[in-house]
């Protein structure tokens, strides 16, 4: 009798553990989005509300407007866009899962107004807190990785040393990152539109535009390696 009771208790305990594990694994991209502090989204965080199958945001900005968000729970993807007077503020959140079940959230911020600002961060949620693991999961990349073979980089580097606060040293251009709604391949491009500083000349602009329009630059695909929990450089196109 005791043996049977003991076995029943073991089975009940196992069911409880499985139930708890199942609940943990059932968190969606919306759940993780709600856990993000506003500063992780450059203070462009909204309350997502689902009504009759459609998603909207609860907040009404004093100035500008917010488009209806794209919320794709099945594919782990959220996109919000605030439309201001000078440009749009876009936030994209995409959920990646490592083989061991650890969630990784890609958070992309983009302001396409004057100057343009772009930012990417990859965050892990552990022990009820977020940790920035961008440096660990993203491969080290330089703008040279995007150039076709044989491209003369000297004129471009000379420009970049003088503008955007370079002060005589080369400043790496920003990356424009596209987080996937479908699949797990991330694409990365160079942002070469913004040249800032008192010393910017028409010649500087021509050099940078020549790099952009002369097909010297390729887009890099980053493949998600769920086994290792990192992104790896894939196809260049």
C-alpha positions as a printed Julia matrix, in Angstrom:
237×3 Matrix{Float64}:
   0.0    0.0     0.0
   2.79   2.4     0.95
   4.63   1.57   -2.27
   1.55   2.34   -4.34
   0.99   5.62   -2.49
   4.65   6.56   -2.96
   4.4    5.9    -6.72
   1.25   8.01   -6.93
   3.02  10.88   -5.17
   5.95  10.6    -7.57
   3.62  10.73  -10.55
   1.8   13.74   -9.15
   5.1   15.55   -8.54
   6.22  14.8   -12.09
   2.94  16.19  -13.46
   3.39  19.4   -11.44
   6.95  19.82  -12.76
   5.79  19.24  -16.34
   2.94  21.72  -15.86
   5.28  24.4   -14.55
   7.8   23.75  -17.32
   5.03  23.92  -19.87
   3.86  27.26  -18.54
   7.42  28.61  -18.71
   7.87  27.49  -22.29
   4.49  28.92  -23.3
   5.57  32.55  -22.94
   5.06  34.45  -26.18
   6.84  37.4   -27.74
   4.09  39.62  -26.3
   4.87  38.35  -22.79
   8.55  39.14  -23.24
   7.75  42.52  -24.81
   5.65  43.4   -21.75
   8.59  42.52  -19.49
  10.94  44.91  -21.29
  11.78  48.14  -19.43
  10.91  51.21  -21.57
  14.59  52.17  -21.85
  15.27  48.91  -23.71
  12.96  50.24  -26.43
  14.43  53.76  -26.36
  11.28  54.83  -24.48
   9.0   53.87  -27.36
   7.1   51.14  -25.54
   3.36  50.69  -25.87
   0.57  48.75  -24.2
  -0.49  46.19  -26.79
  -4.2   45.41  -26.82
  -5.96  42.71  -28.83
  -9.57  43.33  -29.83
 -11.44  40.91  -32.04
  -8.26  39.44  -33.45
  -6.75  42.84  -34.3
  -3.97  44.5   -32.33
  -3.74  48.15  -31.34
  -1.91  50.29  -28.79
  -3.59  51.87  -25.8
  -1.53  55.06  -25.79
  -2.48  58.15  -27.79
   0.53  60.45  -28.27
   0.15  64.2   -27.73
   1.92  64.77  -31.04
   2.12  62.59  -34.13
   0.49  59.17  -34.4
   1.15  55.47  -33.91
   0.31  52.94  -36.62
  -1.52  49.75  -35.78
   1.24  47.42  -34.55
   2.25  44.23  -36.29
   1.95  41.5   -33.68
   2.69  38.0   -34.96
   2.6   35.75  -31.92
   3.09  32.55  -33.86
   6.33  33.76  -35.46
   7.54  35.74  -32.43
   7.53  39.19  -34.04
   6.35  42.69  -33.06
   6.72  45.97  -34.95
   5.57  49.42  -33.84
   5.97  52.73  -35.68
   5.51  56.25  -34.32
   5.03  58.9   -36.99
   6.44  62.28  -35.99
   6.91  65.52  -37.86
  10.52  64.9   -38.91
  10.47  61.14  -39.41
   9.33  57.76  -38.15
  10.43  55.95  -34.99
  10.34  52.21  -35.51
  10.82  49.41  -33.0
  11.05  45.74  -33.97
  11.19  42.87  -31.51
  11.88  39.28  -32.6
  12.06  36.17  -30.46
  14.73  33.5   -31.0
  14.99  30.29  -29.0
  18.17  28.38  -28.26
  18.01  24.59  -28.34
  18.02  24.51  -24.54
  14.93  26.73  -24.5
  16.67  29.95  -23.49
  14.82  32.91  -25.03
  16.76  35.57  -26.9
  15.01  38.81  -27.81
  16.3   40.94  -30.67
  15.36  44.61  -30.22
  15.89  46.97  -33.13
  15.41  50.74  -32.95
  15.3   52.97  -36.01
  14.71  56.7   -36.41
  14.68  57.64  -40.09
  14.48  61.43  -39.67
  17.31  63.91  -40.1
  20.63  62.17  -39.45
  19.02  58.8   -38.79
  19.73  56.64  -35.76
  19.86  52.86  -35.74
  20.46  50.46  -32.89
  20.35  46.71  -32.27
  20.49  44.77  -29.02
  20.05  41.11  -28.18
  18.76  40.39  -24.71
  18.45  37.23  -22.63
  15.81  36.87  -19.93
  17.19  34.99  -16.94
  16.26  35.06  -13.27
  13.57  37.68  -13.9
  15.98  40.18  -15.41
  17.3   41.14  -18.85
  20.95  40.82  -19.78
  22.46  42.41  -22.88
  24.33  39.63  -24.7
  24.78  41.41  -28.05
  28.56  41.13  -27.95
  28.36  37.39  -27.31
  25.73  36.38  -29.89
  26.67  38.75  -32.73
  29.81  38.13  -34.8
  32.38  40.9   -34.88
  31.91  42.84  -38.11
  33.61  45.77  -39.79
  32.41  47.79  -42.75
  35.16  46.04  -44.75
  33.18  42.79  -44.43
  30.49  44.37  -46.62
  32.75  45.49  -49.47
  33.4   43.62  -52.69
  36.96  42.45  -53.29
  39.39  44.99  -54.67
  37.42  48.06  -53.58
  39.65  51.07  -52.8
  38.74  51.99  -49.23
  41.24  54.85  -48.79
  39.02  57.78  -49.96
  36.07  56.53  -47.94
  38.12  56.03  -44.78
  39.63  59.51  -45.18
  36.12  60.99  -45.2
  34.96  58.96  -42.22
  37.95  60.11  -40.19
  36.85  63.74  -40.53
  33.06  63.53  -40.14
  30.55  62.25  -37.57
  32.83  63.25  -34.71
  35.75  61.18  -35.97
  38.35  63.76  -34.97
  41.02  62.1   -37.1
  40.16  58.5   -36.28
  37.95  56.22  -38.31
  34.39  55.8   -37.05
  32.61  52.62  -38.1
  29.3   53.28  -39.88
  26.13  52.15  -38.17
  24.45  48.9   -39.12
  20.89  48.68  -40.39
  19.53  45.37  -39.12
  16.4   43.61  -40.37
  14.97  41.19  -37.84
  12.94  38.44  -39.5
   9.22  37.96  -39.15
   9.54  34.54  -40.79
  12.5   32.26  -40.22
  15.62  33.08  -38.22
  17.92  34.81  -40.73
  18.91  38.37  -39.78
  20.13  40.72  -42.53
  22.63  43.51  -41.95
  23.44  46.52  -44.14
  25.61  49.59  -43.68
  24.04  52.95  -42.91
  25.92  55.52  -44.97
  23.31  58.25  -45.31
  24.25  60.4   -42.35
  27.33  62.59  -42.66
  27.43  65.13  -39.86
  29.9   67.85  -39.02
  31.01  71.29  -40.09
  33.67  69.89  -42.43
  31.37  67.86  -44.69
  31.85  68.86  -48.34
  30.09  68.0   -51.59
  33.13  65.88  -52.44
  32.68  63.88  -49.24
  29.07  63.21  -50.12
  30.04  62.08  -53.62
  32.56  59.6   -52.24
  30.08  58.09  -49.81
  27.3   58.04  -52.39
  29.72  56.34  -54.77
  30.28  53.61  -52.23
  26.53  53.15  -51.77
  25.45  53.3   -55.4
  28.5   51.69  -56.96
  27.5   48.22  -55.8
  30.6   48.09  -53.65
  28.56  47.1   -50.63
  26.87  43.8   -50.0
  24.2   42.76  -47.52
  25.27  40.16  -44.97
  22.97  37.42  -43.73
  23.38  36.15  -40.18
  22.19  32.61  -39.51
  20.84  31.69  -36.08
  22.68  28.7   -34.61
  20.23  27.41  -32.0
  22.71  24.76  -30.81
  25.32  27.37  -29.84
  22.91  30.23  -29.2
  24.76  32.65  -31.51
  24.47  34.21  -34.95
  26.98  33.24  -37.63
  27.92  35.07  -40.84
  26.25  33.44  -43.8
  25.57  34.52  -47.36
  26.78  37.88  -48.68
  24.72  39.34  -51.49
